[in-house]
Amino acid sequence: MSGGERLVDGYRLVVFDLDGVIYLIDRPIPGAVEAVGRLRADGHLVAYATNNASRRSSEVAELLTGMGVPARPEEVLTSAAAAAEVLRDRLPADSAVLVVGADALRAEIRAAGLRPVDRAEEEPVAVVQGYGPQVGWAHLAEAAVAVRSGALWVATNTDRTLPSPRGPLPGNGALVAALRTALGRDPDLVVGKPEPALFATAARRADGAGCLVVGDRLDTDIEGAVRAGLPSLLVLTGVSGVADLLAAPPQARPTYVSMDLAGLFDPDAVVRVPGETTAGGWSVAVRDDVLEVSGSGRPLDALATLCAVAWSTPAGRRPVRAASPGAERALRTLGLSD
């Protein structure tokens, strides 16, 4: 950022993803508690948009509050609630819906005036599939039978993985893929990110005063922000890394990048991408299909320059190598060194 201006000062509302941004499973990410507290103290609005369908909004708010991040249920937008609302609008009241997922998804279906069921023989008119740690073969089998019998198939989200302290673990997208393979087709509807609905709903709360999306996944958080027409900040505390960023397609490219949530407040901890091909003391050239970095300066400026060159050439992952001692240090900081 230039002129010492804080990124957050340009926005009334900040919408956070949760897993990989605020917490990992049930542990707060360092600096997240302080960042949200600082936003509230400065008068900013805060919302949370999560594809994780294993908790209801009230449960997420309780979890956040227990971590030291005060939150109200109405500030939390979940893919489980969004999926239930979609089905409520499409189906008659008390319609049978086969639920593949956690108890939270079942509760949202019931709250929407629909009847959650477990077996295909109960003749469900729809199948809703969301993440649940106990989902197994028997649940997928019932869903397959129901969909083949004509039930509408709705997925809360298709995240391939979810972050954890042990690294990425299978997400709902992995289980959707299993059912897709068995059925030979895609779900009829995917509700969560990267579909824009969650972010569009949140953005309306800003009353046109500016909304920034903060996420850790290019294929859901950032692409969802792009589809919703909103600026986004990619933080490197979760799933997507710098190598993923350099290979990102146009529909999944963020507006800003920072190592963590400090980028909201510290102009030196965030960068707008892409930068210039030669800027901030850095230059990048493509040599033998390798991105070669030379110069010295702030690692984030090197990243912006790398994005400028990588995104202006045919898509795909390319190796990155340093052509100066300063570049070697920057690539280590960015996690791009061997």
KETI-329967 format. One record per residue (C-alpha): residue number from 1; residue in one letter; x, y, z. Coordinates in nm, 3 decimals, decimal comma, padded with zeros to 5 digits, always signed. Example, Ala and Ser with C-alpha at 12.3 -4.5 7.8 and 13.67 -1.06 7.14 Angstrom:
<rs>
<resi = 1; resn = A; u = +01,230; v = -00,450; w = +00,780> .
<resi = 2; resn = S; u = +01,367; v = -00,106; w = +00,714> .
</rs>
This chain:
<rs>
<resi = 1; resn = M; u = +00,000; v = +00,000; w = +00,000> .
<resi = 2; resn = S; u = +00,119; v = +00,352; w = -00,068> .
<resi = 3; resn = G; u = +00,129; v = +00,665; w = +00,143> .
<resi = 4; resn = G; u = +00,094; v = +00,479; w = +00,472> .
<resi = 5; resn = E; u = -00,280; v = +00,424; w = +00,418> .
<resi = 6; resn = R; u = -00,425; v = +00,124; w = +00,599> .
<resi = 7; resn = L; u = -00,603; v = -00,124; w = +00,374> .
<resi = 8; resn = V; u = -00,900; v = -00,152; w = +00,608> .
<resi = 9; resn = D; u = -00,965; v = +00,223; w = +00,605> .
<resi = 10; resn = G; u = -01,118; v = +00,189; w = +00,259> .
<resi = 11; resn = Y; u = -01,393; v = -00,048; w = +00,375> .
<resi = 12; resn = R; u = -01,690; v = -00,034; w = +00,607> .
<resi = 13; resn = L; u = -01,743; v = -00,411; w = +00,624> .
<resi = 14; resn = V; u = -01,487; v = -00,692; w = +00,637> .
<resi = 15; resn = V; u = -01,617; v = -01,041; w = +00,556> .
<resi = 16; resn = F; u = -01,396; v = -01,322; w = +00,683> .
<resi = 17; resn = D; u = -01,376; v = -01,683; w = +00,586> .
<resi = 18; resn = L; u = -01,320; v = -01,891; w = +00,899> .
<resi = 19; resn = D; u = -01,114; v = -02,209; w = +00,851> .
<resi = 20; resn = G; u = -00,763; v = -02,099; w = +00,761> .
<resi = 21; resn = V; u = -00,828; v = -01,730; w = +00,833> .
<resi = 22; resn = I; u = -00,969; v = -01,697; w = +01,185> .
<resi = 23; resn = Y; u = -00,905; v = -02,049; w = +01,311> .
<resi = 24; resn = L; u = -00,778; v = -02,395; w = +01,220> .
<resi = 25; resn = I; u = -01,054; v = -02,640; w = +01,318> .
<resi = 26; resn = D; u = -01,096; v = -02,509; w = +01,675> .
<resi = 27; resn = R; u = -00,778; v = -02,313; w = +01,744> .
<resi = 28; resn = P; u = -00,745; v = -01,942; w = +01,666> .
<resi = 29; resn = I; u = -00,478; v = -01,845; w = +01,416> .
<resi = 30; resn = P; u = -00,217; v = -01,617; w = +01,576> .
<resi = 31; resn = G; u = -00,320; v = -01,253; w = +01,544> .
<resi = 32; resn = A; u = -00,682; v = -01,324; w = +01,447> .
<resi = 33; resn = V; u = -00,836; v = -01,240; w = +01,784> .
<resi = 34; resn = E; u = -00,649; v = -00,910; w = +01,797> .
<resi = 35; resn = A; u = -00,736; v = -00,823; w = +01,435> .
<resi = 36; resn = V; u = -01,110; v = -00,868; w = +01,479> .
<resi = 37; resn = G; u = -01,105; v = -00,682; w = +01,810> .
<resi = 38; resn = R; u = -00,921; v = -00,393; w = +01,646> .
<resi = 39; resn = L; u = -01,171; v = -00,377; w = +01,361> .
<resi = 40; resn = R; u = -01,462; v = -00,355; w = +01,602> .
<resi = 41; resn = A; u = -01,283; v = -00,094; w = +01,813> .
<resi = 42; resn = D; u = -01,232; v = +00,115; w = +01,500> .
<resi = 43; resn = G; u = -01,603; v = +00,098; w = +01,415> .
<resi = 44; resn = H; u = -01,591; v = -00,148; w = +01,125> .
<resi = 45; resn = L; u = -01,863; v = -00,404; w = +01,063> .
<resi = 46; resn = V; u = -01,760; v = -00,769; w = +01,066> .
<resi = 47; resn = A; u = -01,922; v = -01,075; w = +00,910> .
<resi = 48; resn = Y; u = -01,821; v = -01,435; w = +00,859> .
<resi = 49; resn = A; u = -01,897; v = -01,652; w = +00,554> .
<resi = 50; resn = T; u = -01,811; v = -02,019; w = +00,579> .
<resi = 51; resn = N; u = -01,858; v = -02,320; w = +00,354> .
<resi = 52; resn = N; u = -01,829; v = -02,551; w = +00,652> .
<resi = 53; resn = A; u = -02,178; v = -02,694; w = +00,694> .
<resi = 54; resn = S; u = -02,104; v = -02,885; w = +01,014> .
<resi = 55; resn = R; u = -02,210; v = -02,603; w = +01,248> .
<resi = 56; resn = R; u = -02,511; v = -02,371; w = +01,266> .
<resi = 57; resn = S; u = -02,466; v = -01,995; w = +01,280> .
<resi = 58; resn = S; u = -02,534; v = -01,990; w = +01,654> .
<resi = 59; resn = E; u = -02,276; v = -02,265; w = +01,711> .
<resi = 60; resn = V; u = -02,016; v = -02,081; w = +01,504> .
<resi = 61; resn = A; u = -02,081; v = -01,761; w = +01,697> .
<resi = 62; resn = E; u = -02,044; v = -01,948; w = +02,025> .
<resi = 63; resn = L; u = -01,720; v = -02,109; w = +01,906> .
<resi = 64; resn = L; u = -01,577; v = -01,773; w = +01,799> .
<resi = 65; resn = T; u = -01,677; v = -01,607; w = +02,123> .
<resi = 66; resn = G; u = -01,511; v = -01,886; w = +02,319> .
<resi = 67; resn = M; u = -01,189; v = -01,815; w = +02,128> .
<resi = 68; resn = G; u = -01,201; v = -01,449; w = +02,224> .
<resi = 69; resn = V; u = -01,366; v = -01,329; w = +01,901> .
<resi = 70; resn = P; u = -01,708; v = -01,194; w = +02,007> .
<resi = 71; resn = A; u = -01,964; v = -01,282; w = +01,740> .
<resi = 72; resn = R; u = -02,341; v = -01,281; w = +01,701> .
<resi = 73; resn = P; u = -02,532; v = -01,551; w = +01,509> .
<resi = 74; resn = E; u = -02,663; v = -01,293; w = +01,262> .
<resi = 75; resn = E; u = -02,304; v = -01,209; w = +01,165> .
<resi = 76; resn = V; u = -02,238; v = -01,567; w = +01,054> .
<resi = 77; resn = L; u = -02,340; v = -01,686; w = +00,708> .
<resi = 78; resn = T; u = -02,311; v = -02,062; w = +00,654> .
<resi = 79; resn = S; u = -02,353; v = -02,278; w = +00,346> .
<resi = 80; resn = A; u = -02,581; v = -02,507; w = +00,549> .
<resi = 81; resn = A; u = -02,832; v = -02,227; w = +00,614> .
<resi = 82; resn = A; u = -02,804; v = -02,108; w = +00,253> .
<resi = 83; resn = A; u = -02,875; v = -02,458; w = +00,121> .
<resi = 84; resn = A; u = -03,178; v = -02,493; w = +00,348> .
<resi = 85; resn = E; u = -03,312; v = -02,158; w = +00,226> .
<resi = 86; resn = V; u = -03,272; v = -02,264; w = -00,137> .
<resi = 87; resn = L; u = -03,463; v = -02,587; w = -00,075> .
<resi = 88; resn = R; u = -03,731; v = -02,406; w = +00,126> .
<resi = 89; resn = D; u = -03,792; v = -02,178; w = -00,173> .
<resi = 90; resn = R; u = -03,809; v = -02,468; w = -00,420> .
<resi = 91; resn = L; u = -04,003; v = -02,735; w = -00,232> .
<resi = 92; resn = P; u = -04,344; v = -02,759; w = -00,063> .
<resi = 93; resn = A; u = -04,344; v = -02,743; w = +00,316> .
<resi = 94; resn = D; u = -04,269; v = -03,072; w = +00,494> .
<resi = 95; resn = S; u = -04,102; v = -03,221; w = +00,186> .
<resi = 96; resn = A; u = -03,867; v = -03,509; w = +00,264> .
<resi = 97; resn = V; u = -03,498; v = -03,419; w = +00,219> .
<resi = 98; resn = L; u = -03,226; v = -03,679; w = +00,256> .
<resi = 99; resn = V; u = -02,945; v = -03,521; w = +00,455> .
<resi = 100; resn = V; u = -02,582; v = -03,627; w = +00,405> .
<resi = 101; resn = G; u = -02,381; v = -03,434; w = +00,660> .
<resi = 102; resn = A; u = -02,365; v = -03,320; w = +01,019> .
<resi = 103; resn = D; u = -02,647; v = -03,259; w = +01,266> .
<resi = 104; resn = A; u = -02,620; v = -02,886; w = +01,195> .
<resi = 105; resn = L; u = -02,731; v = -02,938; w = +00,835> .
<resi = 106; resn = R; u = -03,020; v = -03,153; w = +00,950> .
<resi = 107; resn = A; u = -03,124; v = -02,879; w = +01,196> .
<resi = 108; resn = E; u = -03,116; v = -02,614; w = +00,922> .
<resi = 109; resn = I; u = -03,337; v = -02,830; w = +00,699> .
<resi = 110; resn = R; u = -03,583; v = -02,875; w = +00,982> .
<resi = 111; resn = A; u = -03,580; v = -02,503; w = +01,063> .
<resi = 112; resn = A; u = -03,666; v = -02,432; w = +00,699> .
<resi = 113; resn = G; u = -03,992; v = -02,628; w = +00,737> .
<resi = 114; resn = L; u = -03,867; v = -02,940; w = +00,559> .
<resi = 115; resn = R; u = -03,842; v = -03,297; w = +00,686> .
<resi = 116; resn = P; u = -03,493; v = -03,449; w = +00,712> .
<resi = 117; resn = V; u = -03,473; v = -03,822; w = +00,636> .
<resi = 118; resn = D; u = -03,192; v = -04,080; w = +00,625> .
<resi = 119; resn = R; u = -03,301; v = -04,342; w = +00,370> .
<resi = 120; resn = A; u = -03,388; v = -04,345; w = +00,003> .
<resi = 121; resn = E; u = -03,691; v = -04,565; w = +00,077> .
<resi = 122; resn = E; u = -03,848; v = -04,264; w = +00,251> .
<resi = 123; resn = E; u = -03,881; v = -04,114; w = -00,099> .
<resi = 124; resn = P; u = -03,699; v = -03,783; w = -00,053> .
<resi = 125; resn = V; u = -03,755; v = -03,521; w = -00,322> .
<resi = 126; resn = A; u = -03,409; v = -03,376; w = -00,263> .
<resi = 127; resn = V; u = -03,066; v = -03,473; w = -00,132> .
<resi = 128; resn = V; u = -02,856; v = -03,211; w = +00,045> .
<resi = 129; resn = Q; u = -02,488; v = -03,295; w = +00,095> .
<resi = 130; resn = G; u = -02,257; v = -03,110; w = +00,332> .
<resi = 131; resn = Y; u = -01,941; v = -03,176; w = +00,528> .
<resi = 132; resn = G; u = -01,971; v = -03,404; w = +00,830> .
<resi = 133; resn = P; u = -01,683; v = -03,591; w = +00,996> .
<resi = 134; resn = Q; u = -01,897; v = -03,903; w = +01,033> .
<resi = 135; resn = V; u = -02,018; v = -03,923; w = +00,672> .
<resi = 136; resn = G; u = -01,939; v = -04,265; w = +00,526> .
<resi = 137; resn = W; u = -02,020; v = -04,513; w = +00,253> .
<resi = 138; resn = A; u = -02,368; v = -04,595; w = +00,383> .
<resi = 139; resn = H; u = -02,473; v = -04,228; w = +00,367> .
<resi = 140; resn = L; u = -02,337; v = -04,189; w = +00,014> .
<resi = 141; resn = A; u = -02,512; v = -04,509; w = -00,094> .
<resi = 142; resn = E; u = -02,852; v = -04,380; w = +00,022> .
<resi = 143; resn = A; u = -02,786; v = -04,051; w = -00,155> .
<resi = 144; resn = A; u = -02,692; v = -04,229; w = -00,479> .
<resi = 145; resn = V; u = -03,013; v = -04,433; w = -00,476> .
<resi = 146; resn = A; u = -03,225; v = -04,124; w = -00,407> .
<resi = 147; resn = V; u = -03,065; v = -03,914; w = -00,681> .
<resi = 148; resn = R; u = -03,100; v = -04,197; w = -00,934> .
<resi = 149; resn = S; u = -03,468; v = -04,208; w = -00,839> .
<resi = 150; resn = G; u = -03,508; v = -03,842; w = -00,936> .
<resi = 151; resn = A; u = -03,425; v = -03,646; w = -00,619> .
<resi = 152; resn = L; u = -03,274; v = -03,299; w = -00,661> .
<resi = 153; resn = W; u = -02,907; v = -03,307; w = -00,558> .
<resi = 154; resn = V; u = -02,779; v = -02,997; w = -00,375> .
<resi = 155; resn = A; u = -02,426; v = -02,963; w = -00,237> .
<resi = 156; resn = T; u = -02,352; v = -02,705; w = +00,028> .
<resi = 157; resn = N; u = -02,001; v = -02,661; w = -00,115> .
<resi = 158; resn = T; u = -01,728; v = -02,840; w = -00,308> .
<resi = 159; resn = D; u = -01,412; v = -02,754; w = -00,112> .
<resi = 160; resn = R; u = -01,174; v = -03,038; w = -00,193> .
<resi = 161; resn = T; u = -00,996; v = -02,999; w = +00,140> .
<resi = 162; resn = L; u = -01,029; v = -02,824; w = +00,472> .
<resi = 163; resn = P; u = -00,731; v = -02,689; w = +00,668> .
<resi = 164; resn = S; u = -00,611; v = -02,846; w = +00,991> .
<resi = 165; resn = P; u = -00,304; v = -02,826; w = +01,215> .
<resi = 166; resn = R; u = -00,187; v = -03,147; w = +01,040> .
<resi = 167; resn = G; u = -00,231; v = -03,002; w = +00,692> .
<resi = 168; resn = P; u = -00,521; v = -03,018; w = +00,444> .
<resi = 169; resn = L; u = -00,777; v = -03,293; w = +00,510> .
<resi = 170; resn = P; u = -01,059; v = -03,419; w = +00,283> .
<resi = 171; resn = G; u = -01,342; v = -03,169; w = +00,259> .
<resi = 172; resn = N; u = -01,699; v = -03,193; w = +00,134> .
<resi = 173; resn = G; u = -01,578; v = -03,165; w = -00,223> .
<resi = 174; resn = A; u = -01,392; v = -03,494; w = -00,185> .
<resi = 175; resn = L; u = -01,716; v = -03,665; w = -00,079> .
<resi = 176; resn = V; u = -01,916; v = -03,491; w = -00,351> .
<resi = 177; resn = A; u = -01,655; v = -03,622; w = -00,596> .
<resi = 178; resn = A; u = -01,716; v = -03,978; w = -00,474> .
<resi = 179; resn = L; u = -02,088; v = -03,945; w = -00,535> .
<resi = 180; resn = R; u = -02,023; v = -03,771; w = -00,869> .
<resi = 181; resn = T; u = -01,813; v = -04,068; w = -00,977> .
<resi = 182; resn = A; u = -02,083; v = -04,313; w = -00,875> .
<resi = 183; resn = L; u = -02,361; v = -04,119; w = -01,048> .
<resi = 184; resn = G; u = -02,169; v = -04,001; w = -01,352> .
<resi = 185; resn = R; u = -02,291; v = -03,643; w = -01,315> .
<resi = 186; resn = D; u = -02,254; v = -03,322; w = -01,116> .
<resi = 187; resn = P; u = -02,484; v = -03,193; w = -00,841> .
<resi = 188; resn = D; u = -02,785; v = -03,000; w = -00,963> .
<resi = 189; resn = L; u = -02,681; v = -02,703; w = -00,750> .
<resi = 190; resn = V; u = -02,382; v = -02,594; w = -00,541> .
<resi = 191; resn = V; u = -02,475; v = -02,325; w = -00,289> .
<resi = 192; resn = G; u = -02,156; v = -02,218; w = -00,111> .
<resi = 193; resn = K; u = -01,847; v = -02,037; w = -00,229> .
<resi = 194; resn = P; u = -01,739; v = -01,979; w = -00,504> .
<resi = 195; resn = E; u = -02,104; v = -01,911; w = -00,577> .
<resi = 196; resn = P; u = -02,153; v = -01,542; w = -00,491> .
<resi = 197; resn = A; u = -02,464; v = -01,571; w = -00,271> .
<resi = 198; resn = L; u = -02,295; v = -01,569; w = +00,070> .
<resi = 199; resn = F; u = -02,079; v = -01,267; w = -00,012> .
<resi = 200; resn = A; u = -02,360; v = -01,080; w = -00,185> .
<resi = 201; resn = T; u = -02,580; v = -01,127; w = +00,121> .
<resi = 202; resn = A; u = -02,304; v = -00,997; w = +00,347> .
<resi = 203; resn = A; u = -02,221; v = -00,701; w = +00,122> .
<resi = 204; resn = R; u = -02,576; v = -00,568; w = +00,145> .
<resi = 205; resn = R; u = -02,507; v = -00,496; w = +00,512> .
<resi = 206; resn = A; u = -02,246; v = -00,236; w = +00,413> .
<resi = 207; resn = D; u = -02,510; v = -00,019; w = +00,243> .
<resi = 208; resn = G; u = -02,271; v = +00,060; w = -00,040> .
<resi = 209; resn = A; u = -01,996; v = +00,184; w = +00,196> .
<resi = 210; resn = G; u = -01,738; v = -00,073; w = +00,085> .
<resi = 211; resn = C; u = -01,691; v = -00,444; w = +00,156> .
<resi = 212; resn = L; u = -01,365; v = -00,641; w = +00,163> .
<resi = 213; resn = V; u = -01,354; v = -01,022; w = +00,153> .
<resi = 214; resn = V; u = -01,070; v = -01,196; w = +00,341> .
<resi = 215; resn = G; u = -00,996; v = -01,559; w = +00,261> .
<resi = 216; resn = D; u = -00,729; v = -01,827; w = +00,238> .
<resi = 217; resn = R; u = -00,857; v = -02,024; w = -00,063> .
<resi = 218; resn = L; u = -00,831; v = -01,905; w = -00,420> .
<resi = 219; resn = D; u = -01,089; v = -02,151; w = -00,555> .
<resi = 220; resn = T; u = -01,365; v = -02,060; w = -00,308> .
<resi = 221; resn = D; u = -01,308; v = -01,738; w = -00,111> .
<resi = 222; resn = I; u = -01,130; v = -01,538; w = -00,379> .
<resi = 223; resn = E; u = -01,325; v = -01,670; w = -00,676> .
<resi = 224; resn = G; u = -01,646; v = -01,610; w = -00,482> .
<resi = 225; resn = A; u = -01,543; v = -01,249; w = -00,420> .
<resi = 226; resn = V; u = -01,463; v = -01,203; w = -00,790> .
<resi = 227; resn = R; u = -01,804; v = -01,343; w = -00,888> .
<resi = 228; resn = A; u = -01,971; v = -01,110; w = -00,637> .
<resi = 229; resn = G; u = -01,778; v = -00,812; w = -00,773> .
<resi = 230; resn = L; u = -01,598; v = -00,749; w = -00,443> .
<resi = 231; resn = P; u = -01,231; v = -00,676; w = -00,366> .
<resi = 232; resn = S; u = -01,048; v = -00,947; w = -00,177> .
<resi = 233; resn = L; u = -00,745; v = -01,008; w = +00,043> .
<resi = 234; resn = L; u = -00,570; v = -01,345; w = +00,027> .
<resi = 235; resn = V; u = -00,397; v = -01,437; w = +00,353> .
<resi = 236; resn = L; u = -00,133; v = -01,709; w = +00,342> .
<resi = 237; resn = T; u = -00,237; v = -01,878; w = +00,667> .
<resi = 238; resn = G; u = -00,450; v = -02,155; w = +00,521> .
<resi = 239; resn = V; u = -00,481; v = -02,365; w = +00,208> .
<resi = 240; resn = S; u = -00,358; v = -02,160; w = -00,089> .
<resi = 241; resn = G; u = +00,010; v = -02,071; w = -00,108> .
<resi = 242; resn = V; u = +00,224; v = -01,848; w = -00,326> .
<resi = 243; resn = A; u = +00,277; v = -02,117; w = -00,591> .
<resi = 244; resn = D; u = -00,103; v = -02,152; w = -00,618> .
<resi = 245; resn = L; u = -00,137; v = -01,775; w = -00,648> .
<resi = 246; resn = L; u = +00,110; v = -01,752; w = -00,936> .
<resi = 247; resn = A; u = -00,085; v = -02,020; w = -01,126> .
<resi = 248; resn = A; u = -00,429; v = -01,876; w = -01,044> .
<resi = 249; resn = P; u = -00,672; v = -01,828; w = -01,335> .
<resi = 250; resn = P; u = -00,821; v = -01,480; w = -01,385> .
<resi = 251; resn = Q; u = -01,144; v = -01,566; w = -01,201> .
<resi = 252; resn = A; u = -00,952; v = -01,660; w = -00,883> .
<resi = 253; resn = R; u = -00,706; v = -01,372; w = -00,846> .
<resi = 254; resn = P; u = -00,720; v = -01,153; w = -00,534> .
<resi = 255; resn = T; u = -00,689; v = -00,777; w = -00,514> .
<resi = 256; resn = Y; u = -00,441; v = -00,786; w = -00,225> .
<resi = 257; resn = V; u = -00,211; v = -01,039; w = -00,058> .
<resi = 258; resn = S; u = -00,063; v = -01,052; w = +00,291> .
<resi = 259; resn = M; u = +00,106; v = -01,315; w = +00,499> .
<resi = 260; resn = D; u = -00,163; v = -01,284; w = +00,768> .
<resi = 261; resn = L; u = -00,429; v = -01,047; w = +00,901> .
<resi = 262; resn = A; u = -00,168; v = -00,786; w = +00,992> .
<resi = 263; resn = G; u = -00,209; v = -00,674; w = +00,631> .
<resi = 264; resn = L; u = -00,540; v = -00,514; w = +00,720> .
<resi = 265; resn = F; u = -00,366; v = -00,255; w = +00,936> .
<resi = 266; resn = D; u = +00,003; v = -00,238; w = +00,840> .
<resi = 267; resn = P; u = +00,072; v = -00,092; w = +00,493> .
<resi = 268; resn = D; u = +00,408; v = -00,271; w = +00,491> .
<resi = 269; resn = A; u = +00,241; v = -00,610; w = +00,546> .
<resi = 270; resn = V; u = +00,018; v = -00,609; w = +00,237> .
<resi = 271; resn = V; u = +00,058; v = -00,565; w = -00,137> .
<resi = 272; resn = R; u = -00,178; v = -00,507; w = -00,426> .
<resi = 273; resn = V; u = -00,148; v = -00,764; w = -00,705> .
<resi = 274; resn = P; u = -00,041; v = -00,770; w = -00,975> .
<resi = 275; resn = G; u = +00,236; v = -00,512; w = -00,951> .
<resi = 276; resn = E; u = +00,465; v = -00,397; w = -01,230> .
<resi = 277; resn = T; u = +00,708; v = -00,630; w = -01,405> .
<resi = 278; resn = T; u = +00,989; v = -00,414; w = -01,268> .
<resi = 279; resn = A; u = +00,910; v = -00,238; w = -00,940> .
<resi = 280; resn = G; u = +01,006; v = -00,208; w = -00,574> .
<resi = 281; resn = G; u = +01,365; v = -00,303; w = -00,646> .
<resi = 282; resn = W; u = +01,263; v = -00,624; w = -00,824> .
<resi = 283; resn = S; u = +01,251; v = -00,750; w = -01,180> .
<resi = 284; resn = V; u = +01,118; v = -01,081; w = -01,310> .
<resi = 285; resn = A; u = +01,186; v = -01,242; w = -01,645> .
<resi = 286; resn = V; u = +01,085; v = -01,572; w = -01,804> .
<resi = 287; resn = R; u = +01,393; v = -01,772; w = -01,899> .
<resi = 288; resn = D; u = +01,364; v = -02,129; w = -02,025> .
<resi = 289; resn = D; u = +01,006; v = -02,135; w = -01,892> .
<resi = 290; resn = V; u = +01,128; v = -02,042; w = -01,543> .
<resi = 291; resn = L; u = +01,034; v = -01,725; w = -01,355> .
<resi = 292; resn = E; u = +01,369; v = -01,567; w = -01,267> .
<resi = 293; resn = V; u = +01,370; v = -01,304; w = -00,991> .
<resi = 294; resn = S; u = +01,648; v = -01,052; w = -00,943> .
<resi = 295; resn = G; u = +01,695; v = -00,748; w = -00,721> .
<resi = 296; resn = S; u = +01,627; v = -00,681; w = -00,356> .
<resi = 297; resn = G; u = +01,360; v = -00,526; w = -00,140> .
<resi = 298; resn = R; u = +01,038; v = -00,622; w = +00,032> .
<resi = 299; resn = P; u = +00,937; v = -00,986; w = -00,034> .
<resi = 300; resn = L; u = +00,574; v = -00,885; w = -00,091> .
<resi = 301; resn = D; u = +00,685; v = -00,647; w = -00,367> .
<resi = 302; resn = A; u = +00,870; v = -00,938; w = -00,525> .
<resi = 303; resn = L; u = +00,546; v = -01,135; w = -00,507> .
<resi = 304; resn = A; u = +00,352; v = -00,857; w = -00,680> .
<resi = 305; resn = T; u = +00,613; v = -00,846; w = -00,957> .
<resi = 306; resn = L; u = +00,602; v = -01,225; w = -00,992> .
<resi = 307; resn = C; u = +00,223; v = -01,208; w = -01,027> .
<resi = 308; resn = A; u = +00,255; v = -00,943; w = -01,299> .
<resi = 309; resn = V; u = +00,476; v = -01,167; w = -01,511> .
<resi = 310; resn = A; u = +00,310; v = -01,501; w = -01,430> .
<resi = 311; resn = W; u = -00,038; v = -01,370; w = -01,501> .
<resi = 312; resn = S; u = +00,061; v = -01,206; w = -01,830> .
<resi = 313; resn = T; u = +00,189; v = -01,532; w = -01,980> .
<resi = 314; resn = P; u = +00,007; v = -01,860; w = -02,059> .
<resi = 315; resn = A; u = -00,145; v = -02,018; w = -01,751> .
<resi = 316; resn = G; u = +00,031; v = -02,298; w = -01,567> .
<resi = 317; resn = R; u = +00,278; v = -02,359; w = -01,288> .
<resi = 318; resn = R; u = +00,634; v = -02,255; w = -01,355> .
<resi = 319; resn = P; u = +00,942; v = -02,301; w = -01,139> .
<resi = 320; resn = V; u = +01,075; v = -01,986; w = -00,973> .
<resi = 321; resn = R; u = +01,445; v = -01,924; w = -00,921> .
<resi = 322; resn = A; u = +01,652; v = -01,649; w = -00,768> .
<resi = 323; resn = A; u = +01,914; v = -01,455; w = -00,963> .
<resi = 324; resn = S; u = +02,045; v = -01,251; w = -00,669> .
<resi = 325; resn = P; u = +02,108; v = -01,298; w = -00,296> .
<resi = 326; resn = G; u = +01,816; v = -01,068; w = -00,215> .
<resi = 327; resn = A; u = +01,590; v = -01,278; w = -00,433> .
<resi = 328; resn = E; u = +01,700; v = -01,593; w = -00,254> .
<resi = 329; resn = R; u = +01,597; v = -01,442; w = +00,079> .
<resi = 330; resn = A; u = +01,265; v = -01,321; w = -00,060> .
<resi = 331; resn = L; u = +01,178; v = -01,659; w = -00,211> .
<resi = 332; resn = R; u = +01,252; v = -01,828; w = +00,122> .
<resi = 333; resn = T; u = +01,015; v = -01,587; w = +00,295> .
<resi = 334; resn = L; u = +00,748; v = -01,659; w = +00,034> .
<resi = 335; resn = G; u = +00,791; v = -02,035; w = +00,062> .
<resi = 336; resn = L; u = +00,918; v = -02,069; w = -00,294> .
<resi = 337; resn = S; u = +01,272; v = -02,193; w = -00,225> .
<resi = 338; resn = D; u = +01,366; v = -02,560; w = -00,246> .
</rs>
